[in-house]
């Protein structure tokens, strides 16, 4: 017989989201909202720190602010996509309504455009549309 042995437990693996924002208050709220919905959340306040964390592996989705000192969100997206083109990245901003610069982000939106827990489903839709299938199981 195939399948699960009687009495075995199915392990529910948490998806890991890397959140990057120089605004610590926004970052802590986002972390709380996502963690209470079952995601593992890693937070970074700089692009440089986020890139270092990302290179260690294990990140399923990146949410990054656009405007940050040092390595800004757009450059962070570019570097992440060089390491892992298949990892979905959502770039957002509280100051820029429409970002018309060249970006490799999968989605750009204004802060507050969607609830933090909707980021995952938005990234899955984006991955589905570009790959023809869901690259990120729920």
N, C-alpha and C positions, 0 to 999 in steps of 0.2 A: 504494500500500500504506500502511495506517495503522500506527501503532506506532513503535517505536524504530528509528532508523537502525542499520545494522550497525556494530558496534564502539563504539557510544555507551555511556556509563556512566549508570546510574541513580543519582541523588544521594539519599543517605539523610539526610534532615533530622532533626537531633536535636531532641527536645522539650525545652523549657526549663521547669525547675521552680524556683520561688522558695521557699526554705526560711527560715523565720523562727523564731528561738528565742533567748532571752537566755542560755541555757546554751551557751557556746561549744564545750564538749567534745561535747555531744550533736549540735550543729550540724555539727561537723567530721566526726563519724562518719557522720551522715546523708548529707553531701555525698560522702564517699568511696564509700559503698555505692551511691548513685545514679549517680555519675559512672562507676564501673567497669561499670555496666550500660548505658552509652551515653547517659545523659541529660546535658544541659547544666544545671548547677546554679548558681544565684546564691544567696548566703547573706546574711542581714541579722540583726543582733542586736537591733534595735528595730522596733516597729511603724511608727514614723514613717519610718524609712529604707526599710522594705519598701514602704510606700505610694508613696514617691517613685520607687523602682525600678519598681514596677508601672505607674505612670502613664506611664512611657517606652515601654511596650508590649513585645510579644514574649514574654509569659509564658503558658505553656500550663496550668500547674497551680500552686496555692499550697498549701504545707504550713505551718501556723502553730501555735505553742504558744498555749495559752489565757492562762496567767498570766504576764504580762510587765509590767515597770514602764512608766508612760506609757501609750501607746496599746496596750491589751491585745488579745489575739487576736480576741475577739468583735467589738470595735469595728473592728479591721482588716478582718475579714470583711465587715462592713456597708459599709464605705467601698469595698472592692474590688468588691462586688456593685453598688454605685451606678455605678461606672465601667464594669464589664463583667459583667453578670449571668450570662453564659454560661460564664465561666471557673470551672472546678471548684475548690473550696477545701475542704481537709481541716483541721479544727480538732482538736488533740489536747492532752492534759494528763497529766502524771505525778502530779498531786495530786488531780485530780477524776475520780472513777470514772464518775459519771453527771452530765451537764450538762443541767439541766432549764430553763435560761434560754432565752429566745427567741433563736434564732440563724439566720442565713442560710447557715451552712456546709452543704455538701452531705453531709459525713460528720463525725461526732464520734467519736473513739476515744481510749482510753488510750494513752500512750506504751508501746511494747512490744507493743501489741495485734497489729500486723502488721509484717512486715519492711519496711524502707524501700523496697525495690524493688517491693513489692506495691501501693504507693500509687497508681501510675499505673493499674494494672488495676482497682483499686477505684474510682477516679474515672471510668474509662470505663464501668464497670457502672452507676454512679450516673447518668452522663450518658445512657446508653442507656435506663435506666428512666424518667427524667424526660422525655426528648425522643422516646422511641419508636424511637431509632436511635443508633448510636454517633457522637457528635459529635466524638470525638477518635480519629482513626485511629492505630493502633500504629506 
